[in-house]
Amino acid sequence: MEMGATHSLDLTSDVTHLVVGCIDTPKYAYVAKERPDIRVLQPGFIDAVKARWMKGEDVRAELPALEKEYKCPTFWGLRICVTGFSDLDLRQSLTKVIEQGGGEYCGDLRQSVTHLVAKEPAGKKYEFALQWQQKIVGVEWIWMSVQRGMALEEKLFAATLPPESRGMGAVKVEEVYGVNGLGKRTRGEEQGGPVGKRKMRRVATETLGERKDEVWADIGGHHVGAGARPPQHEDTPDTVDDVTAEVEESMVHPPTERKLFESDALKDFSGNFIVYGFDQRRVCHGRPL
């Protein structure tokens, strides 16, 4: 407040920054799902701003760099163990993603572990994690959290859920994935914005590397994005670009959106409609649009 900011005890619509001491809070969960406009920062951000302010520096000019430096890592403060993934290289890839996201990878399951990433709801680690009331998620939680830049709500990625249902409703579709209610890409995505195509391609490429086929197989036969369909053998992509293109498609059209347009509620339209503003290629005469 001394530096000119407004402090709010409640997460109101005008909040621009959330300073977190840990990421296991209702405010953090709400921002992860609903408010991609809010910058989520570590407490050191306040001290860094104050230090520059005390020196008489132009703090406003330095804010973007400080926000980037003190951005809360995706898995900050989490201790994550995995089970059911037999491929050693894939486990190493998961280890790298977890650690780069600020989390701690634990090869052994201990009571101090916060999350167990399970390929399937079975096995000794799974049984002990249940007993110790630890959070058990499918691997989709890792990929989608990395894409969002925040740890998403774990119960929506429960290992007991069907793979195609994991992650549904975990994020606000049009803002996080860059699509509008009609499933079309927004201007930010077309220009390769912060949640657009460039970021999805970078995340997918760095995560998958050259081991695309093994990754698909060991994940359990489905794509990284929740709800994506497994590739058939004859359609297996031949290049990393092909793989990342499929990952982008699954992220641009997530399951929440697909389920919406498959619902019976949207099939029962009645009344008269006028189509306006489209070129002739997009107007169907005498046929349902």
Helices and strands as residue ranges (DSSP letters): E 17-19, H 26-34, E 39-41, H 44-54, H 59-69, E 79-83, H 88-100, E 104-105, E 115-118, H 124-131, E 135-137, H 140-148, G 154-157, G 163-165, H 173-176, H 187-190, H 197-208, H 212-219, G 233-235, H 240-252, H 255-262, G 264-266, G 280-282
